[in-house]
């Protein structure tokens, strides 16, 4: 796997502004799984996604095969690495609450639950 790259300002703005993105993880044989719709949040110069149903969700388990996916958002598609992270979950929670605050408290509580927090993935552009 190549060294990770960084997002351009345009990519961060376009993807970070989307309420949802479509993401399809790669299988071990290099084919793409069916894309799922997932909420994306920007925190600083990084983009994050979470599985609302945690690490046992079908999508998250599939993403663990290769830790690579293709995203579709903001009018473009890009291959990304899926990097597990848990070091700034409180800040990511705050970003989710701010961005999606118009949704019900129940919805926000699901995306900031311990299960969802444990399934936080940082999206890193693949070179």
C-alpha positions as CSV (number, residue, x, y, z in Angstrom):
1,X,0.0,0.0,0.0
2,X,1.3,3.5,-0.9
3,X,1.9,6.2,1.6
4,X,-1.3,8.2,2.5
5,X,-1.8,11.6,1.0
6,X,-3.8,14.6,2.2
7,X,-7.0,16.1,1.0
8,X,-6.9,19.2,-1.1
9,X,-8.9,22.2,0.2
10,X,-11.4,21.8,-2.5
11,X,-11.9,18.1,-1.6
12,X,-12.3,18.8,2.1
13,X,-14.8,21.5,1.4
14,X,-16.8,19.5,-1.1
15,X,-17.0,16.2,0.8
16,X,-17.1,17.9,4.2
17,X,-20.2,19.9,3.2
18,X,-22.1,16.9,2.1
19,X,-24.7,15.5,4.5
20,X,-24.0,12.0,3.3
21,X,-21.6,10.2,1.1
22,X,-21.8,6.9,-0.7
23,X,-19.0,4.5,0.2
24,X,-18.1,1.1,-1.2
25,X,-15.4,-0.9,0.4
26,X,-13.0,-3.1,-1.6
27,X,-13.2,-6.8,-1.3
28,X,-10.0,-8.9,-1.1
29,X,-10.4,-9.7,-4.8
30,X,-10.3,-6.0,-5.7
31,X,-14.0,-5.7,-6.5
32,X,-16.2,-3.2,-4.8
33,X,-19.0,-4.1,-2.4
34,X,-22.3,-2.4,-2.9
35,X,-22.1,1.2,-1.8
36,X,-23.8,2.3,1.4
37,X,-24.9,5.8,2.4
38,X,-23.2,7.1,5.5
39,X,-22.8,10.4,7.4
40,X,-19.5,12.2,7.0
41,X,-18.1,14.9,9.2
42,X,-15.1,17.1,8.8
43,X,-12.9,17.9,11.8
44,X,-9.9,20.1,10.9
45,X,-8.2,18.8,7.8
46,X,-9.7,15.3,8.2
47,X,-12.9,13.5,7.2
48,X,-14.5,10.8,9.4
49,X,-17.3,8.3,9.0
50,X,-18.9,6.1,11.6
51,X,-21.0,3.0,11.5
52,X,-24.1,3.8,13.6
53,X,-24.5,0.1,14.3
54,X,-20.9,-0.2,15.5
55,X,-18.1,-2.7,14.7
56,X,-20.5,-5.6,14.2
57,X,-22.4,-3.9,11.3
58,X,-22.1,-5.6,7.9
59,X,-20.6,-2.5,6.4
60,X,-17.9,-2.1,9.0
61,X,-16.9,-5.8,8.9
62,X,-16.6,-5.6,5.1
63,X,-14.5,-2.4,5.3
64,X,-12.1,-4.3,7.6
65,X,-11.2,-6.7,4.8
66,X,-8.9,-4.3,3.1
67,X,-9.3,-0.9,4.8
68,X,-9.8,0.6,1.4
69,X,-12.9,2.1,-0.2
70,X,-14.3,4.4,-2.9
71,X,-16.3,7.4,-1.9
72,X,-18.9,9.2,-4.0
73,X,-19.7,12.7,-2.7
74,X,-19.8,16.3,-3.8
75,X,-19.9,15.4,-7.4
76,X,-16.7,13.3,-7.6
77,X,-15.4,9.9,-6.6
78,X,-12.1,9.0,-4.9
79,X,-10.4,6.0,-3.5
80,X,-9.6,6.2,0.2
81,X,-7.9,4.4,3.0
82,X,-10.1,3.6,6.0
83,X,-7.9,4.3,9.1
84,X,-9.2,3.4,12.6
85,X,-8.9,6.1,15.1
86,X,-10.1,6.7,18.7
87,X,-7.9,9.5,19.9
88,X,-10.3,12.4,19.3
89,X,-13.7,10.9,19.6
90,X,-15.1,13.7,21.8
91,X,-14.1,16.3,19.2
92,X,-15.6,14.1,16.4
93,X,-18.8,13.8,18.5
94,X,-19.0,17.6,18.8
95,X,-18.6,17.9,15.0
96,X,-21.4,15.4,14.4
97,X,-23.7,17.2,16.9
98,X,-23.0,20.6,15.2
99,X,-23.4,19.3,11.7
100,X,-26.4,17.1,12.2
101,X,-28.0,19.0,15.2
102,X,-31.3,19.4,13.2
103,X,-32.0,15.7,13.6
104,X,-33.7,14.2,16.6
105,X,-31.8,13.7,19.8
106,X,-32.3,9.9,19.4
107,X,-30.5,10.1,16.0
108,X,-27.6,12.1,17.4
109,X,-27.3,9.8,20.4
110,X,-27.0,6.8,18.0
111,X,-24.1,8.4,16.0
112,X,-22.3,9.4,19.3
113,X,-23.0,6.2,21.1
114,X,-20.1,4.0,22.4
115,X,-20.8,1.5,19.7
116,X,-20.6,4.1,16.9
117,X,-17.5,5.7,18.5
118,X,-15.7,2.4,18.4
119,X,-16.4,2.3,14.6
120,X,-14.9,5.6,13.8
121,X,-12.9,5.6,10.6
122,X,-10.8,8.4,9.2
123,X,-10.9,8.8,5.4
124,X,-7.4,9.3,3.9
125,X,-7.0,9.8,0.2
126,X,-5.3,6.9,-1.5
127,X,-2.5,8.0,-3.9
